[in-house]
Amino acid sequence: MTLSIVLFTSDLRLHDHPPLRAALDGSDAVVPLFVRDEAVADAGFTAPNRMAFLADCLTDLDAGLRERGGRLVVRSGDVVAEVCKVVAEADADEVHMAAGVSGYAHRREERLRAALEAEGCRLHVHETVITAVAPGAVTPASSDHFAVFTPYHRQWARQPLRDAVAAPRVVRVPDGVGSEEIPARSGVSGVSPSLAAGGETEGRKRVSAWLRNGIGAYEDRHDDMPGDATSRLSPFIHFGALSPVELVHRSAAAGGPGAEAFVRQLAWRDFHHQVLAVRPDASTADYRTKHDRWRSEDVAHDDIEAWREGRTGYPVVDAGMRQLRQEGWMHNRARLLTASFLVKTLYVDWRIGARHFLSLLVDGDVANNQLNWQWMAGTGTDSRPNRVLNPVTQAKRYDPDGVYVRRWVPELAGLDGRAVHEPWKLQGLDRAAYDYPDPIVELPEGLARFREGRGLAD
């Protein structure tokens, strides 16, 4: 009897799963395996929100496999060592897995390939499982990757996508391969109170609702902060509970400007992944350094803490930071505003903000989180590296009636309309009654500090 192992990583689903399909087509039985990677925990990436969402995804994946006659095998430890143990226990001939893009994913693949070859077992790595278009599939003539999104998107949109693969009807798993207990969300402490439920089943329900009721208005409403009119699918895409390839196909079938705008966001995700695949150091180092003289964490400690706690005195910034803590998620426009405020107005190193986001964001991954922070800091791929988003004018544009702010900053719930965005300007306001701070920095002061630090001429 031939047997293959399918190593699940960031692809926790049964629909459109090429590694699983290839393993089933080429073997009599498979071992669906997930390893709780000790290296990920040691690197500090096991934030409570992501661990809770991961537990939901694994529970749902196991349930889906059991409906098909199989089960999920879970192990903990070093990925290579645990895979080799399962190979020996099951007498497996092949291992199938999805290609990753981070430096760690590349090293993991190299180590695993070498270890398996020594055991006489083949490793098959499948592209376009975690992304819609594989990193490196499109490149400019003079470089190994695109550094600007627009020309990348033009070529990305011309790429023929593979067809989505149907979920298997039957999964045969051999007896005798032991598994740890599937982790449960209830076993994770420190989870955001309103964190969404995870798993492929939940994700597919949300996709159906989104395609039916949301995507048509996406182009016009994606920046509508109070309307909360984005898809909220990013956590499911991050964990691979949804397939980017399938999402592109289904969105394109929906048609219209909203679908085109949504697919463009999926292209942005692939863009960041192709940058990181070639420049893995961009997770910690400036992609394009501006030789910034960032304020250190010691010098800016109080400002950084006020930002983290949502007590900066700028209501839209504070609303975003409080949504992040409550939900483990934040509206994309709020992500831009809060990031701009930290790196440009407070002139604090983008890595400090990126670490805080990763400590809470359920959809936080290295490619999108770090490179979006670099984009906002002006050290990444933004063609206007010195842009500064004014939180007051942005709030008035994208939250014109102050609904988003009042939702997340209840101290200001009694203020009307746009007044909520500048409470310090209201005459006769009882500050003690509102318990809301004055701005920690005046915007002109912050702008001047940024321009001086970056060496910009007056």
HELIX and SHEET records of a PDB file:
HELIX    1   1 PRO A   18  GLY A   26  1                                   9    
HELIX    2   2 GLU A   38  ASP A   42  1                                   5    
HELIX    3   3 PRO A   48  GLU A   67  1                                  20    
HELIX    4   4 VAL A   79  ALA A   90  1                                  12    
HELIX    5   5 GLY A  103  ALA A  118  1                                  16    
HELIX    6   6 PHE A  149  ARG A  158  1                                  10    
HELIX    7   7 ARG A  185  GLY A  187  5                                   3    
HELIX    8   8 GLU A  200  ASN A  213  1                                  14    
HELIX    9   9 ILE A  215  ALA A  217  5                                   3    
HELIX   10  10 TYR A  218  ARG A  221  1                                   4    
HELIX   11  11 SER A  234  HIS A  238  1                                   5    
HELIX   12  12 PRO A  244  ALA A  254  1                                  11    
HELIX   13  13 PRO A  257  VAL A  278  1                                  22    
HELIX   14  14 PRO A  280  SER A  283  5                                   4    
HELIX   15  15 HIS A  301  GLU A  309  1                                   9    
HELIX   16  16 PRO A  315  GLU A  327  1                                  13    
HELIX   17  17 ASN A  332  SER A  340  1                                   9    
HELIX   18  18 PHE A  341  THR A  345  3                                   5    
HELIX   19  19 TRP A  350  LEU A  360  1                                  11    
HELIX   20  20 VAL A  366  GLN A  370  3                                   5    
HELIX   21  21 LEU A  371  ALA A  377  1                                   7    
HELIX   22  22 PRO A  391  TYR A  398  1                                   8    
HELIX   23  23 VAL A  403  TRP A  408  1                                   6    
HELIX   24  24 PRO A  410  LEU A  412  5                                   3    
HELIX   25  25 GLY A  417  HIS A  421  5                                   5    
HELIX   26  26 PRO A  423  LYS A  425  5                                   3    
HELIX   27  27 ARG A  431  TYR A  434  1                                   4    
HELIX   28  28 LEU A  443  ARG A  454  1                                  12    
SHEET    1   A 5 VAL A  73  GLY A  77  0                                        
SHEET    2   A 5 ALA A  29  ASP A  37  1                                        
SHEET    3   A 5 LEU A   3  PHE A   8  1                                        
SHEET    4   A 5 GLU A  94  ALA A  98  1                                        
SHEET    5   A 5 ARG A 122  HIS A 126  1                                        
END                                                                             
